[in-house]
Amino acid sequence: MTQKTQFSAPLVELRNVHRTFIMGEVSVPVLRGVNAAIHSGEITIILGESGSGKTTLLNIIGGIDSPDEGEVIVEGENLAAASGKVLTRYRRSRVGFVFQFYNLIPSLTALENVGASAELVEEPLDPQKALEIVGLGDYGSHFPSQLSGGQQQRVSIARALAKKPRLLLCDEPTGALDRENSVKILELLQNLNREQESTVIMITHSSAIARMGHRLLSLDDGVVRSAQTVENPLSPRELPW
Amino acid sequence: MKVLTRKLLRDILRSRGMLLAVILVITAGNTCFVALLSSYFNLSRAKNEYYREYFMADFWVELKKCPTQEASRILADFPDIARVRQRIVFPARVDIPEASEPVNGMVLSLPGYQDSTINGIALRRGSYFTYELRNQVICSDKFARARGIEPGDILTLITGGVRKELVVTGTADSPEYIYLTAPGSMVDDPESYGIFYVKQDFAEDLFNYEGACNNITGLFSPEGRRQSEYLLRKLSEELAPYGVYAAYSRKEQFSALLIDSEIEGLRSMSIILPLVFLGISALILNVLMTRIAEQQRTTVGTLKALGYSNGKLVLHYLGFGIFAGITGGLLGGILGFFSSQGLTVIYRMYFTFPRLYADFYPFIFLEALGISVFFASLGTLRGLHHILRLRPAEAMRLPAPPRGESLFLERYASLWKALGFRWQMVLRSIFRQPMRSFIALLSSSLGAAILLLAFGFVDSMDNMMSFQFEKVLRSDYRLTFKNPVPREALQELSRLPGVLRGEPLFSVGGTFTSRNARKRGSITGILPEGDLLVPRNQRGNRVPLPSEGLLMTDRMARDLGLRPGDSVSFLPVRGEQRERLLPVTSVVYSALGLGVYAPLEYLEKIMREEETVTEAALLLEPRSGPEVRTKLLKALAERPEIESISDIGREKRILKKQFDGSLKGTAIVMILFAGIIFFGSILNGALISLEERKREIATLKVLGYHNAAIGSLFFREILITNLSGAVLGMPLGYFGLALLVKTFQNDIYAFPGVVFPLSYLWTLLLAFLFVLLSYGILYRSLCKLPWREALNVKE
């Protein structure tokens, strides 16, 4: 794979980002000077082993966590020093999150879970339509406990889509799924990127999944070891599982 | 409906068991608030309207005899006395042949024509006086009903040494006697005591008081009310030549004093009790919301990640508190309204108002609702603040593992080992959740405090009754003579059929003055070796009479700033009316009245009277039946020198009946409330604990433990925290009782703060019972727990 030159300004730029966690009496540095750029309209994969800091990095890009040091520039705005209110506005209007364990609200139906997201923006995607996009148009009245893992993850994606976000952030979206469901989810994300031109940032520990993105950032021990452009991204069905 | 609202409703439904506990406590608090405050307004309004409509006097002056013209002349010099009424007042006996107990009353003169007189009467049945006959009487309505007397009946009064037959024209009530008792008694006994209104001119003839009066009542001007004490003192001085027995303002008048005490008591309780309940509800809700916040930690993080602001999330979760507050507020408001109606029915039994009804007060209802929502919100926010402060990513992460340090008890290795793993689990669970354990401890101690307060209330009344009627007042009858009689007369009385013993009493009314304090009262001269009126100290031991000097009730001594060894100035209203300086040798205790005692001979000496008997105490032979009593009363009725006869035994019986009826009812309600607090706190904590420890329970089940064995872990935890709390709550309850009895202290009675040892045991037993009942409910939930599912629970 060769490095391709990008002439457009990145959508997201990370400069020397540091983040340390205090867990009881223990202090754990998770990100130790991350520099990276994410471009609009691409699928960017952040690849790293468990404990490499990839979830933390995704959380910082998504505005649900803040760095201790460094800059996080999104569309010209530095989120690193932003207040809680600014971050909330940012998440509401520009970010859609897909979590590894779905994080659906158990007391709401599938349609209501999507609706919870749609209510936050002025011109959302209709929740029913969002469910249809992910192939669950008939499952709106089901509670999460009545859905399979794959279905729950698709509801989670529909929830993220309902806000028509600039950024779709996926934290190991197939981590809890079997292969067949994983393929379906990844196909869905790829279609969203192609048809809706969503910028997708996905983290994974699977080097196979890494081959479906346009760009690959390898994270190791809290720093980006390499940033590469992928010439011919594979479709999910072609991935070497 | 917004999605978050739907989520809230479903979450509320899921947590209904735990929320119910909180709602119960809020309901109890609000019921108290609405019931007591509504009753406060009901009674206040009834009293104020009554006083206004019938011109309740501001002051009373009791005299020996004063020409009305002289009185008018003197009163003319008091521009701040706006209106005056001069009247004639005398005690009387009522001759009711079929009565087996003495029937007494007070005769008061009224104008012959109905007008807006001071201390006017509210006619209930029949009519005011008519012109046809002079010997007409209007009876107090309660007395008439108790005795089955109707307008048109004939009533025979013995007064002024004379028997008089009077025609009843009507029955009435007066603001002067909202609570009517015989002088010196606390008991409302309408069968034995009544008020009899006669025409002014008839009274003048009957008592030989033409152009004279012995009672002046009046109204001050607004300015006069501000200096009422001064004006009364001055008026007494001016009227002194006519023998002033007493001069007092409305706030010292017996009926007004009692009503005002009751109203004030309602006001205080309407603040204290609800505060306790609502405070506890906030604490319980704090625990519940902390648990819910932890349970929904990931959801909170997700909602924040989606873009929900802290404000929106606060409002969402505040919905729990608002729901609990509104539900408890509404239920409490409704129950409180019906309770106030119940209270009104009870008040109508003892207080006579022309109009006393339970009103609905929207502002109280809304206030109750607002206060309960406030407290519930407080508890909710307190429980949530930690989670809401977290960043979304942190909220979605598992919390840091709880502290794993060993307990202080574990240092004592052999003791710790001897406890066994079950007790070890229980103790660790208690000490590792300090806030939750503290709240459980606090709630149970408050619950126990209320229980002990309830028992203490009952014990104090029991103590008051037995102290006063078995230790101090030991006679069956107390006779008051119209005029002092020689001691031989008493010997004669002691020989009447059925009488075992008679003792002379010599009472002198007057004013006690010490430094700047002044108090009216009387000294009762008693025999040093007497056994029917015995001064005692608080422990119930007899306080021997000095050879010279006074024994003074502690409350009287305190009001006058006196200690044993001090002297007090006494100005009597009879005989030589000059001040005497008398030593106070000892202080005694009395639950009723402000008694002052002296040796009979010593009192005679200082009053320069000999062998003077104004009252007599009679003790009947043991087991004297109704026939003996009737015979004796008949014999006494024929003695014109006897002005009134008090049946001490009957007073005790009626007081006990009243006490059993209403006060014990109050105690039962308080026990119920304490139970609600116990239940609310225990259930809430235990159900939360069950939820949190589902996986632990499931693990024990997989290992092979039965439900009973698992349940015993929870039972031990509940038992330790709640019984410890109950033990701590007892001194709190005793302190609460000490504070409460202070509100029941006045010149007429002093409620002692007494708790019998058995009551402490009862408190512990009841606390244990509440623990058992709560555990029963918890055990059912434990048995129904889907423990297999719990093994798959992801935090």
Chai-1 contact restraints between the chains, C-beta under 6 A:
chainA,res_idxA,chainB,res_idxB,connection_type,confidence,min_distance_angstrom,max_distance_angstrom,comment,restraint_id
A,M23,B,A400,contact,1.0,0.0,6.0,A-B,restraint_1
A,G24,B,A400,contact,1.0,0.0,6.0,A-B,restraint_2
A,N59,B,A393,contact,1.0,0.0,6.0,A-B,restraint_3
A,I64,B,A305,contact,1.0,0.0,6.0,A-B,restraint_4
A,I64,B,P392,contact,1.0,0.0,6.0,A-B,restraint_5
A,I64,B,A393,contact,1.0,0.0,6.0,A-B,restraint_6
A,D65,B,R391,contact,1.0,0.0,6.0,A-B,restraint_7
A,D65,B,A393,contact,1.0,0.0,6.0,A-B,restraint_8
A,T88,B,G307,contact,1.0,0.0,6.0,A-B,restraint_9
A,T88,B,S309,contact,1.0,0.0,6.0,A-B,restraint_10
A,R91,B,G307,contact,1.0,0.0,6.0,A-B,restraint_11
A,R92,B,G307,contact,1.0,0.0,6.0,A-B,restraint_12
A,F97,B,A305,contact,1.0,0.0,6.0,A-B,restraint_13
A,N103,B,T298,contact,1.0,0.0,6.0,A-B,restraint_14
A,N103,B,T302,contact,1.0,0.0,6.0,A-B,restraint_15
A,I105,B,T299,contact,1.0,0.0,6.0,A-B,restraint_16
A,S107,B,K7,contact,1.0,0.0,6.0,A-B,restraint_17
A,S107,B,R10,contact,1.0,0.0,6.0,A-B,restraint_18
A,S107,B,D11,contact,1.0,0.0,6.0,A-B,restraint_19
A,L108,B,K7,contact,1.0,0.0,6.0,A-B,restraint_20
A,E112,B,V3,contact,1.0,0.0,6.0,A-B,restraint_21
A,G115,B,V3,contact,1.0,0.0,6.0,A-B,restraint_22
A,A116,B,V3,contact,1.0,0.0,6.0,A-B,restraint_23
A,S117,B,L306,contact,1.0,0.0,6.0,A-B,restraint_24
A,E119,B,V3,contact,1.0,0.0,6.0,A-B,restraint_25
A,L120,B,G307,contact,1.0,0.0,6.0,A-B,restraint_26
